[in-house]
Amino acid sequence: GDGRVNILDATIVGLEWGKTTDCSGAYCWEGNDRGSQADLNNDCKVNILDGVIIGSCWGHTAW
């Protein structure tokens, strides 16, 4: 990503909302890079918890 938490991140979470993976392989979201980007807490689900992370970090930068 670009290191900033903004509408682009919220859009990724929205597009992947409700998706899950079984995390049985070496890479949980294998074949779905956007799912991996949206699953911010790495619980193999894209849900409200990921949305809360976006909201609580809104406007922050990673650098």
N, C-alpha and C positions, 0 to 999 in steps of 0.2 A: 503494500500500500504506500500511500504518500506520507505516512507518519502523523496525519491529522485525523481526529475523530469528527466526522461531519456527515452531511446528508448522503454522501456516497456510501459510507459504512452502513447507515440506516437502511439504505436501499438494498444492499447486499443481504442484510438480515431479513428484510421484507420479502425478497425474492425466494429465499430459502426457507421461509417460515413453515414450521411444521414438519420439516424433513428430518429423518433420522438415519443412522447407520448402525451397523452391529459391532463395529470396532473389533472384529475377530481377526483381521489381517494385520500386516505389518504397518499399514497406513490406514487410519480410520476412514477417511473420506476419499479413498482411492477412486480416481475417475471423476471426482466432483470437487474441484479446487475451490469453487465458490462456496460450497457447503463447508469446507474447511475454514474459509475466511469468516463465515457467518457464525460458526460454533465457537464463540469466544471463550467459553468456560470449559471446553473440551469434554462435555458430557455426552457426546454423540447425538445431541438433539439441538435443533434450532428453535428456541422458544422465548418466552418472556424474560427468562434470566439473561439471555444474550441481549435482548432489548434494553434491559436495565443497565447492563454494562455500557452500552452505547450512550444511554442517557446520562449516566453518572460521569462519564468521561468526555462529554460533548465539549468540543472546542480545544481540548488538550492536544499536545503534540508529543510524539514519542522520543524526541531528541532531547 
